[in-house]
Amino acid sequence: TEMAGSLIMIPTLLKKYIADRTDLRGRNLEDAFQKQRVKVNGSVGCSKKMIFPEEDSVFLDDIEVTYDQTTERYYYILNKPARFESTILGNPSAKSLDRWIQKLPQGTSPIGRLDKATTGLMILTNDGDLHHAVCSKGQVTKEYALTLKESKIIELDDPRIQSLLQGVIFPDGTGARALSVSIGSHWKHGEHMNTIIYVSIAEGTWHIIRRMSAAAQLRLVHLHRVRVGNITLLDADGVELPVGEMRELTTKEVEDLWHLAGGRDQATPRRIAALARILTYDLDAQPSEEISHQVQERIRKWFESVKIKPEECHHPFDDVDEEMPE
């Protein structure tokens, strides 16, 4: 990031600082902190510590991790089978993503999660900025195929389908709305009719599709994610990626996804806006384990040093959905 011809070193959490500049991700990254392999200015580093690159020295296994240090970025998709958790446990024999992650470059992890029963598209990458951008609220839409088990064929004018489009209310008083709903195939299964509907949403919070289905009183029997932004399970020839298989994304697919997520050039403004937001925290009214008055003062001085007014920093997509199974 450059301003007035000089490199701006943006303060960041130590955990992200290490993840962006090494191959450590997930459990391996947590393990590095637990084993005290990370040090800042000679002392053992906490993953939630705020790092100011112009002032702080960061070491991993006694080797300095510099601000301009980078790793090559990789992008893959997986057609996740059922009965696998969207976690990385460091155990290839576990019912987790490890059996696929171990085949990819070190440091790769999933963008978001799918619950154990849900199948379909997952993006795997070591690009932390893309991860954050895709998870930003309202930026990148997602589409799911819902298999419904009902007494008759579900049609688009069904009041329950219309309620998805108009918005449903959850027991906790919050709500959600589908961006679009379309009807797919249907078939008879015993005494019931199974219908597949396609639902597109802009949110990615905890079990959002399952909660919406329950609120609309739809009998959901299977959930399958078919799209994230422009990324689908289909290749250039229209052939669907088999269940349990992976493929690398093309350069065009990655660039198009970045475009939908606001653009690569928005990664830095988003991070600066997040720093500015920290200055608004009332730590006396609501103490934080991660942010102290000292950290706020260092951030304030950083803004002065780079001649940026924090009150003018706001990114329209700086809110991030919880990375919970959908």
N, C-alpha and C positions, 0 to 999 in steps of 0.2 A: 504494500500500500504506500503510495507516494503523495506527498503534498508539499508544494513549494520546493520540489526537487530533492527532498530528503525522505528517507524511509521512516514511516511511522510505526513504532513498535507498540502494538495494542496490548494492554494488560489483559490477562486471561486466567482462568482457573488452572491450577497446576495439572490437574487431570487431563484437561483438553490440550494444554501445552505439550505434554508428553505424547498424547495420542496422535496429535497432528504432525509430530516430528520423529516418531519411531514406529516400529511395527507392533507395539503393544496395544491390545484392545481387550475389552470384556474382562473375563476372569484373570487373564494374564496380566492385565494392567493393575487390577485390584491386588493381585498377588505381589507385584513389584512394590506396592506401597506397604502391604502387610509385612513384607520381609525387609522393609526399610532400605530398599535399594535406591530410592530417590532422595536426593538431598538438595536443599536450597540454602545457599550461602553457608555451607558447611554443616547445617543442621538437618535432621530427618524431616522430610517434607510431607505435609498432609495433602491429600488429593483435592480438598476443597479450599486450599490456600490460594489467594490471589497473587499472581506473578506479574511483576513489572519488569519486563525484559531489559530495559535500559539500566536498571539498578540491581536486579537479582541475577545470580548465577545458579543454573540448574544442572545437576549431575545425575546420570543414571549409571549405576555400577562404576562410579568414579570417573566416568567419561562425560565431558560437558555436552549438554544438548543446547545448541545455539538457536537463536531465533530464526535465522534464515535456512535452517536445516529442513529439508523436505523429503517426503517419500513418494514414490510413484503411485498414482491412483489407479484402482481397479474397480470394475463394475460388472456384476453378474446378476442373473436372476435364477431363482429356484422355483420349481413347481412343487410346493411342500405337500407331502402326503399327510393323511390323518394320523393321529396318535403320536405326533412328535411335537414337543414343546419348542417354542421359538427362543430358546436360550442357548448359551454356549457354556458348557460345564467343564470342558477340558477332558472329556471322556468320550472317545469315539464310539464306544459300545452303548452309550446311554441313548434314550429316546429323546434326543435333542438335535440341534443343528450341527453338532460337532462332526458327524460323519461326512458332511459336505464342506464345512469350514476348513477342515484339515487338508482338503485338496486344493484350497485357494491360497493366495499369498497371505503371509502372516499379517495380522492386523485387520482382516476383513470381518465385518459384523453386519447384522441385518438392520435395515431401516424400518423401524416399527416392529410390531409383532402380530402374529395370528395365534388364536388360542389352539389348544391341543386338537380339538375336533375339526377345526377349519382347515381347508386345503387351499392350494392356489399360489398366486404370485407373491414372491418375496424378493426384494432387491437387497443384494449383498455387496457391500463396498467398504473401502477404508477411507472414504472421503467424508470427513466429519462435517464440513460446511454444507455439502449436498444433503446429508442426513438431516441437519437442522432445517434447511430450506424446505425439504419435502414435508417435514412434520409441522411446519408453520401453519397455523389455522387458516383455512379457507384458500390456501394457495394451490395445492395439488389435489384434484379430486380422485376418488377411488370408486371402483365399480365392483359389485358382487353379484354372483348368481345364487339365488335363494331357491332351494327346492322345498315346496310347500305341500303338505299332506292334508287335503280337505275332502269334503263329501262331494264336491262338484268342481268343475273347471273354474279357475280363477280368471276373471276378466278385468280389464283395465277400469271399468266403471264400478267395480266392487267398492263399497264404502270403506273397507279396510285399506285397500290400495290407495284410495283418495286421501285417507287420513295420513298415510306416509308422506304424500306430497304437500298436504296442508300443514303438517306438523303434529307430532304426538307428544304427550306429556308423560313423564316418568313419575313413579311414586314419590321421588324426592323433590318434585316440583320443577325440575329442569325439563328441557325438551329438545327435540331434534327434528329435522325435516330432510326428506330426500330431495335431491336436485332433479332427479328424473326416475321414472319407473317404466319399464317395458315388459311385455309378456313374451316368454319364450315358448318352449315345447311343453306338451302335457301328455300324460299316459295313465292308463288305468292300472292300479296296483291293488289287487284284492278287491275290497269293497270301497276303496278310496281312489281319488284322482290326485295324481302328483302333477304339480305345475311348477315350472321354473320361471321366476321373474328376475329381472335385472334391475338392481337399485344402485344409483350413483349418489355419493355423498361427498361433502366437503370437510367433514369432521373425521377424527380418528380416535375418539376417546373410548374409555373402557367398555368393551363388549357392545359398542354402539348399535350394530346391526341386530344383534340378538335382542337387545333391549327394545329397539324400535319394533321388531316383529312381535314381541310379547305385548307391547303397549297397543299395537294394532289388532291384537287377538288373531294373529296368523300362526299356524302350526308349522314352524320351521323344523325340517328334518335334516337339512344339510346346507352348509355355507361354504362358498368357494369364491375366492377373490380372483377376478379376471383382468383387472387393470389398475395401474397406479399412474395417473397423469397420462402420458402418451405410451407408457410401457405396458405391453400385453404379453401373454404367453405364446403369441404367434410369431413365427419368424417372417422373413421377407417373402417367403413363398406361401405364407398362410398356413403353415404346418404348426400345430400346437406342440409345445414342449411336453414330452411325456412326464407323468407323475414321478417325482423323485429324481428328475434330471435337472442339470444346470446348463446355461449357456452364457457366454460373455456378451454384454451389450455392445452395440456398434457405437462409433463416435457420434453419429447423427442422433441415435436414440438418447445418448447422454446429454448432448447439447440441447436437444429439444426439451428434455426433462428440466434442465437448468433454466431454459427460457420460461417454462410454465411456473417454475418455482421463484421467478423474479429476476433471474440472471445471475451469473457468477459475480458481476460487479456489485451486487447487492449484499454479498456476504460481509464485507467490511462495514458498510453503514449499519447493518443489522447488529453487528457486534458492538459498535460504538454506541448505538441507541440503547443496547442492554446495559452498558456501563453507565450511561446517563441516568437510566432508570434506578440504578443502585443509589444514586445521590438523593433520590426522593424518599428513600426508606426512613421512617421515623424509628430509629433503633431504641429510643427511650420508651416508646409506647409498645413496640414489638421487637424485642431483642432477637438477634439472629446468631446462630452458631457459625455461620460462614462469613458474615460481614460485621466488621467492627467500626467504631468511629475512626480508628486509625486508618483502616482500609478506605473508608469514605474520603478522608482527607488526602490520602495518596492519589485517589482517583481524581479528586478536585484539582490537585496540583498537576496531574497528567494532562487534564483538559486545558489548563492554563499554558502548559509547556508547548502543546501542539496548536494553540490558538483556535480551539473549537469551543463554541458555546454549548454547554450540555443542555440548556433549556431549549435549544433549537434542534436537538437531535431526537428524531422520532421516526421509527420505521413502521409503515402500515401493517407489516406482517411479522412483527417481532414477538408475537405470542405463539407458543408452541403447544400442540396437543400433547396430552399425556401419552407416553409410549406404552400403551397397554394393549393387550390382545383385543382384536376387533371381532 
